[in-house]
Amino acid sequence: MHRTERLYRLQCTDSEFDRLTRRLQEVEASLGETEELRQAHLDLQTVEQELHRLQARLRDLELENASLADKLEANEQRLYGGTVRNPKELTSLQEENEYLRRRKSQFEDVILEVMIEVEESQEQAHSARAHLAQVEERWRAEQERLTAERAELQASLAALSEKRQALRAAIPPDDLETYDDLRRRKGGQAVALLQEGTCQGCRVSLPSSKAQQVRQGDVLVFCGSCGRILYTR
Ligand SMILES: [Zn+2]
């Protein structure tokens, strides 16, 4: 294997390693609770709180209505029971009776309104629960997929790491130093392919004499424009 071919193969391995490392970071960032799931939980919590508030209000209203019914019953027993004969007292009982009836009728209207609100709120809670279940199911499937992908990436990275070590062991230290230095300075790409006289690292055309040197592969030839080591297949 030519000197530059070894470096080129190391470059391919390193580039693949970098690519998979970036993907692994993305995968790890996507694991765990998502914004969509958090929002679905929050929405359900909000509608359930409102439902509980309405249900408590309805219970209070029904209790008050029952106590009003008791008062009305007591009033009517006195009013029609025949024990009260004083006309003034009877008039006052009559007035109280009318007042209690009016109150009760108003109460019943409010109870009806709140019952409708409770029903609507129950529907909202139902659809929020259904939505959450749907989001959770999708989320769980996605988490499973991501967890499997993470394991695959970790295995591939371990294999690439071994391959990289084997490749490096066969490259002279001076070349490795040049390569590592260029990788650091050139965004991870130290070796560029020369295709049809053009450096694929910077897309600049090179003189044919240079292409000739590159083809021999025994000396390191650098792109005059971007400075990368050139390699041609
Ligand atoms: Zn170049």
Residues whose N, C-alpha, C, O or C-beta is under 5 A from the ligand:
A	BS01	ZN	C199 G201 C202 C223 S225 C226 G227
